[in-house]
Amino acid sequence: MVPVKREGIVMAARCRGNATGGGTRMISAVVLAAVAALPLSPALAEEWKRPDSPFTMGEAHPEVPATCETARHWIDHAPATDDRVSFAIEGALVAVHWDGVLAYLIMCDEPGVQVMCVTYSKEGREVGNRVMFAGGYIRAGERRIMLDPCLASSN
């Protein structure tokens, strides 16, 4: 197997064959790897740098938070990097869970994009409270964002 990484997704190309067909399959795997490594179009890749972007590189707090209404746009325009990316969003809590060690605060209703903040305390927060999340961005599904680590503050 030849692992190929593109935008945080690991794909694999199987290379099997005998003396006559193995070379062709190997070339196919190399071509697949080269195509997967191509960068996104500049317009799509640079969208996250707009002044109203809720993203920032590193651990800095983004200046402009997303909202539940804008999260659908931003989930598809996150920076394509393996480096730390921070994301901020503000809105009302739709779920609050505590497992005895970590708190899982969830913002935004389904079927839209939901954002989960993984933090150390509920701090008395309840469903309906307005909060701001800021933390390490992880896309956890087609309509899921996880911020870990995450800070939650009351608005």
Residue frames as qw, qx, qy, qz and C-alpha x, y, z in Angstrom:
[[0.000, 0.888, 0.459, 0.000, 0.00, 0.00, 0.00],
 [0.374, 0.228, -0.012, 0.899, 1.12, 3.51, -0.77],
 [0.125, -0.729, -0.543, 0.398, -0.42, 5.99, 1.70],
 [0.224, 0.425, 0.265, 0.836, -1.40, 9.32, 0.19],
 [0.166, -0.575, -0.535, 0.596, -2.38, 12.28, 2.38],
 [0.076, 0.396, 0.356, 0.843, -4.60, 15.06, 1.06],
 [0.342, -0.497, -0.036, -0.797, -6.31, 17.66, 3.21],
 [0.400, -0.348, 0.630, -0.567, -6.06, 15.52, 6.34],
 [0.918, 0.095, 0.161, -0.351, -7.57, 12.44, 4.71],
 [0.246, -0.460, 0.823, 0.224, -5.41, 9.39, 4.27],
 [0.857, 0.356, -0.057, -0.368, -6.09, 7.36, 1.14],
 [0.509, -0.402, 0.734, 0.203, -4.31, 4.21, 0.03],
 [0.682, 0.505, -0.347, -0.399, -3.55, 2.79, -3.38],
 [0.861, -0.192, 0.471, 0.017, -3.02, -0.96, -3.60],
 [0.352, 0.688, -0.572, -0.274, -0.12, -2.06, -5.72],
 [0.743, -0.135, 0.655, -0.027, -0.27, -5.72, -6.59],
 [0.684, 0.624, -0.211, -0.314, 0.78, -7.48, -9.69],
 [0.916, -0.063, 0.293, 0.265, 3.00, -9.97, -11.38],
 [0.509, -0.279, 0.377, 0.721, 5.98, -9.50, -13.63],
 [0.257, 0.377, 0.584, 0.671, 3.85, -8.31, -16.56],
 [0.144, -0.773, -0.456, -0.418, 1.19, -6.11, -14.93],
 [0.551, -0.598, -0.343, 0.470, 2.86, -4.86, -11.76],
 [0.363, -0.065, 0.113, 0.923, 4.64, -1.96, -13.45],
 [0.126, -0.485, -0.462, -0.732, 1.42, -0.54, -14.84],
 [0.524, -0.702, -0.480, -0.047, -0.25, -0.77, -11.46],
 [0.559, -0.408, -0.177, 0.700, 2.73, 0.89, -9.79],
 [0.175, 0.165, 0.252, 0.938, 2.60, 3.76, -12.30],
 [0.326, -0.624, -0.523, -0.480, -1.15, 4.10, -11.64],
 [0.591, -0.637, -0.396, 0.297, -0.46, 4.33, -7.92],
 [0.441, -0.206, 0.007, 0.874, 2.21, 7.00, -8.47],
 [0.027, -0.379, -0.404, -0.832, -0.16, 9.00, -10.70],
 [0.474, -0.684, -0.525, -0.177, -2.89, 8.69, -8.05],
 [0.579, -0.507, -0.262, 0.582, -0.46, 9.95, -5.41],
 [0.294, 0.019, 0.175, 0.939, 0.58, 12.90, -7.58],
 [0.204, -0.532, -0.485, -0.664, -3.03, 13.92, -8.30],
 [0.558, -0.671, -0.484, 0.065, -3.99, 13.64, -4.63],
 [0.545, -0.384, -0.151, 0.730, -1.10, 15.93, -3.69],
 [0.204, 0.476, 0.308, 0.798, -2.23, 18.75, -6.00],
 [0.033, -0.203, -0.445, 0.872, -3.17, 21.90, -4.09],
 [0.231, 0.708, 0.638, -0.194, -6.69, 23.28, -4.06],
 [0.328, 0.695, 0.281, 0.575, -7.51, 26.12, -6.42],
 [0.295, 0.121, -0.309, 0.896, -6.12, 29.43, -5.06],
 [0.370, -0.413, -0.133, -0.822, -9.59, 30.96, -4.69],
 [0.805, -0.408, -0.366, -0.226, -10.86, 28.08, -2.55],
 [0.747, -0.089, -0.423, 0.505, -7.63, 27.63, -0.59],
 [0.262, 0.159, -0.227, 0.925, -7.33, 31.32, 0.34],
 [0.369, -0.628, -0.443, -0.523, -10.97, 31.89, 1.33],
 [0.661, -0.558, -0.431, 0.257, -10.11, 31.43, 5.02],
 [0.475, -0.091, -0.112, 0.868, -7.87, 34.53, 4.90],
 [0.056, -0.691, -0.380, -0.613, -10.80, 36.93, 4.36],
 [0.014, -0.372, 0.398, -0.839, -11.17, 39.68, 7.02],
 [0.683, -0.281, 0.105, -0.666, -14.43, 38.10, 8.25],
 [0.717, 0.124, -0.686, -0.016, -12.88, 34.63, 8.65],
 [0.715, -0.621, 0.133, -0.292, -13.31, 32.83, 11.98],
 [0.950, 0.002, -0.076, 0.303, -9.98, 31.03, 11.41],
 [0.015, 0.909, -0.413, 0.060, -6.46, 31.94, 12.41],
 [0.783, 0.274, -0.516, 0.212, -3.24, 29.98, 12.28],
 [0.298, 0.255, -0.663, 0.638, -1.70, 28.86, 15.54],
 [0.310, -0.436, -0.775, 0.336, -3.20, 29.36, 18.98],
 [0.037, 0.021, 0.089, -0.995, -4.28, 32.99, 18.59],
 [0.291, 0.519, 0.691, -0.409, -7.94, 33.85, 19.17],
 [0.262, 0.428, 0.581, 0.641, -9.69, 34.65, 15.85],
 [0.012, 0.086, 0.152, -0.985, -10.89, 38.25, 15.72],
 [0.564, 0.049, -0.159, -0.809, -14.25, 37.53, 14.05],
 [0.400, -0.019, 0.892, -0.211, -16.29, 34.55, 15.27],
 [0.223, -0.159, -0.786, -0.554, -18.55, 32.50, 13.02],
 [0.569, -0.036, 0.348, -0.744, -22.23, 32.01, 13.80],
 [0.586, 0.139, 0.792, -0.096, -24.44, 28.97, 13.34],
 [0.598, 0.727, 0.208, -0.266, -25.66, 30.61, 10.12],
 [0.347, 0.820, -0.430, -0.152, -22.16, 31.09, 8.66],
 [0.554, -0.433, 0.711, 0.019, -20.62, 27.81, 9.90],
 [0.832, 0.367, 0.417, 0.001, -21.86, 25.93, 6.78],
 [0.494, 0.851, -0.161, 0.080, -19.78, 28.24, 4.58],
 [0.111, -0.811, 0.561, -0.122, -16.68, 28.14, 6.75],
 [0.810, -0.229, 0.538, -0.033, -16.54, 24.35, 7.24],
 [0.827, 0.444, 0.280, 0.202, -15.82, 24.06, 3.50],
 [0.390, 0.839, -0.132, 0.357, -13.20, 26.85, 3.53],
 [0.688, -0.690, 0.174, 0.138, -10.91, 25.84, 6.39],
 [0.095, 0.783, -0.592, -0.163, -7.15, 26.15, 5.86],
 [0.969, 0.171, -0.177, -0.022, -5.72, 23.04, 4.19],
 [0.205, 0.659, -0.621, 0.371, -2.85, 22.37, 6.58],
 [0.763, -0.239, -0.581, 0.154, -1.69, 19.94, 9.23],
 [0.235, 0.211, -0.418, 0.852, -0.61, 22.88, 11.43],
 [0.064, -0.488, -0.692, 0.529, -2.68, 24.15, 14.37],
 [0.087, -0.405, -0.392, -0.821, -5.71, 26.16, 13.20],
 [0.037, 0.290, 0.654, -0.698, -7.93, 28.04, 15.63],
 [0.166, -0.450, -0.634, -0.606, -11.65, 28.64, 15.03],
 [0.078, 0.164, 0.543, -0.820, -14.16, 30.79, 16.93],
 [0.252, -0.422, -0.679, -0.545, -17.96, 30.74, 16.92],
 [0.161, 0.023, 0.537, -0.828, -20.70, 32.32, 19.02],
 [0.525, -0.222, -0.536, -0.622, -24.27, 31.21, 19.59],
 [0.683, -0.380, 0.272, -0.562, -26.61, 29.31, 21.90],
 [0.125, -0.267, 0.952, -0.085, -25.88, 25.91, 23.42],
 [0.737, -0.004, -0.350, -0.579, -28.09, 23.09, 22.14],
 [0.920, -0.212, -0.328, 0.012, -26.56, 20.34, 24.31],
 [0.106, -0.732, 0.564, -0.368, -24.36, 20.12, 27.41],
 [0.944, -0.115, -0.309, -0.018, -22.77, 16.83, 28.50],
 [0.194, -0.733, 0.591, -0.277, -20.43, 16.01, 31.39],
 [0.864, 0.072, -0.496, -0.047, -18.71, 12.62, 31.68],
 [0.776, -0.609, -0.064, 0.152, -17.07, 13.31, 35.04],
 [0.652, -0.258, 0.213, 0.681, -13.79, 14.39, 33.44],
 [0.167, -0.009, 0.385, 0.908, -14.60, 16.46, 30.36],
 [0.372, 0.589, 0.417, -0.584, -17.46, 18.72, 29.32],
 [0.285, 0.203, 0.703, 0.620, -18.88, 18.53, 25.81],
 [0.216, 0.603, 0.282, -0.714, -20.67, 21.74, 24.88],
 [0.368, 0.293, 0.726, 0.502, -22.55, 21.66, 21.58],
 [0.168, 0.537, 0.076, -0.823, -23.68, 24.67, 19.59],
 [0.363, 0.299, -0.471, -0.746, -26.01, 24.93, 16.55],
 [0.757, 0.137, 0.475, -0.427, -29.03, 22.79, 15.69],
 [0.316, 0.010, 0.855, 0.410, -29.09, 19.91, 13.26],
 [0.916, 0.228, 0.213, 0.250, -29.40, 19.53, 10.30],
 [0.263, 0.925, -0.227, 0.151, -26.93, 22.42, 10.08],
 [0.570, 0.386, -0.561, 0.460, -23.26, 22.31, 11.05],
 [0.689, -0.711, -0.126, -0.068, -22.80, 21.51, 14.74],
 [0.334, 0.636, -0.502, 0.482, -19.77, 22.61, 16.75],
 [0.824, -0.496, -0.269, 0.055, -18.59, 20.72, 19.83],
 [0.045, 0.780, -0.455, 0.428, -16.27, 22.33, 22.38],
 [0.850, -0.204, -0.439, 0.206, -14.27, 19.82, 24.45],
 [0.002, -0.694, 0.339, -0.635, -13.34, 21.53, 27.72],
 [0.335, 0.089, -0.825, 0.446, -12.79, 20.76, 31.40],
 [0.042, 0.317, 0.682, -0.657, -15.93, 22.21, 32.99],
 [0.061, 0.669, 0.671, 0.315, -19.55, 23.04, 32.24],
 [0.164, 0.004, -0.233, 0.958, -19.17, 26.06, 34.57],
 [0.242, 0.426, 0.595, -0.637, -22.91, 25.96, 35.22],
 [0.269, 0.246, -0.439, -0.821, -23.80, 26.36, 31.56],
 [0.517, 0.302, 0.752, -0.275, -27.14, 25.03, 30.35],
 [0.325, 0.406, 0.697, 0.495, -28.91, 24.55, 27.03],
 [0.071, 0.894, 0.412, 0.163, -29.95, 27.94, 25.66],
 [0.399, -0.771, 0.077, 0.490, -27.04, 29.90, 27.20],
 [0.558, 0.818, -0.086, 0.114, -25.22, 32.14, 24.71],
 [0.698, -0.535, 0.309, 0.362, -21.49, 31.42, 24.57],
 [0.459, 0.782, -0.399, -0.139, -18.40, 31.88, 22.46],
 [0.932, -0.157, 0.246, 0.215, -16.12, 28.94, 21.65],
 [0.348, 0.829, -0.434, -0.053, -12.52, 29.29, 20.51],
 [0.719, -0.410, 0.560, 0.034, -10.12, 26.42, 20.04],
 [0.173, -0.371, 0.803, 0.434, -8.21, 23.97, 17.89],
 [0.689, 0.352, -0.094, -0.626, -10.22, 23.23, 14.72],
 [0.228, -0.119, 0.952, 0.164, -10.88, 19.62, 13.76],
 [0.625, 0.114, -0.303, -0.710, -13.37, 18.71, 11.04],
 [0.341, -0.144, 0.886, -0.279, -15.12, 15.68, 12.51],
 [0.412, 0.406, 0.815, 0.029, -17.58, 14.95, 9.71],
 [0.231, 0.492, 0.524, 0.655, -19.53, 16.49, 6.88],
 [0.230, -0.762, -0.215, -0.566, -21.49, 18.70, 9.29],
 [0.738, -0.636, -0.171, 0.145, -19.40, 18.44, 12.46],
 [0.321, 0.690, -0.384, 0.524, -16.64, 20.63, 13.86],
 [0.767, -0.529, -0.285, 0.226, -14.80, 19.73, 17.05],
 [0.116, 0.834, -0.313, 0.439, -12.74, 22.30, 18.93],
 [0.887, -0.449, -0.012, 0.104, -10.14, 20.57, 21.09],
 [0.218, -0.400, -0.634, 0.626, -8.69, 22.08, 23.16],
 [0.052, -0.651, -0.457, -0.604, -11.44, 24.67, 23.52],
 [0.089, -0.164, -0.473, 0.861, -12.26, 27.65, 25.70],
 [0.121, -0.655, -0.658, -0.351, -15.90, 28.58, 26.23],
 [0.122, -0.118, -0.339, 0.925, -16.86, 32.01, 27.50],
 [0.125, 0.690, 0.683, -0.204, -20.26, 33.48, 28.28],
 [0.220, 0.477, 0.319, 0.789, -21.49, 36.33, 26.13]]
